[in-house]
Amino acid sequence: MSEKDLSLSDELLIRLSKMRQKKFPKPEKACPPSREQEMQAEILRLRQALEYSELRNEALNEVLKIGREEYDVDLLKKAGAKQ
């Protein structure tokens, strides 16, 4: 099995690189941010956290899929579970 077989899909790699390129916007003024600006910054932070979590979830699902297809191992099942 080669490294290429275990790599993430191109779509996931593109999304990951886009996430890494994003930066938080710089404040325009030196004065303290207003409540609305604080809320907007919090919304932006939460959206980025959600996007990261979704991407991480997709990557973990891909690992589970590879384990199931390549190694015939279902990593979601408990080892030694009675059936």
N, C-alpha and C positions, 0 to 999 in steps of 0.2 A: 504494500500500500504506500503510495507516495504522499508527499506533503500536499500536493494539489488536491488529492482526494479528500483530505481532511479540512481543507480551507473553507471559509464561509463563502456564501454566494456573492457574486459581484454586486448585487443590489445592496446587500447588507454592508459590504465594505465601502460602497459609495456613501451610504447614509451615515456610516460611522465617521468617514473623513469629513463630511459636511458638518457634523456635530462638533468635531474638533476645531474646525475653522471658525465657528461662531464665537463672537466675543460679546461681552456685556457692553451695552452702550455707555459712552462716557458722559458724565453729567455736563450740562451746558453751562450751568452757573456755579459760582462758588458758594452761594447761599445754601442754607439747609434745604433739603428736598421737602416739598409739600406732602401732605398726606396722600393726595392722589398719585404723586410721583412714586411714593413709597409703595403704594398698592400696585401700581403698574410694574415696578421692579420685582415685586413679590410674585405677581402673575407670570412674568417672564421667567423667573427662576423656577417656578413650579412647572411651567410648560416644558422647560429644558430637562428638568428632572424626570418628568413623565416620558418624554421622548427617549431619554437614556434608558429608563426602566423597560420601555417597550422593546427597544433594540436589544437590550440584554436578555430579555425574555425570548425573543426570536432566536438569539444565538444559542441559548440553553436548549431550546426546543430542537435546534439543528443538531446539537450534540446528542440529544436523546434519539433523534432520527438516525443518525450515523451509527450509534450503538446498536439500535434495533436492526438496521439493514445490514451492516457490515459484520457485526459480531453476534447477532442473534441474542442480544441481551436487552431485556426490558428494564431499564434503570428506575422506572417508576414503581415497580413491584417490590415488596419487601422480600429480602432473601429468606428463604425457608418458610414462606407463608403457605399455610395449608390450602389446598384447592379442592 
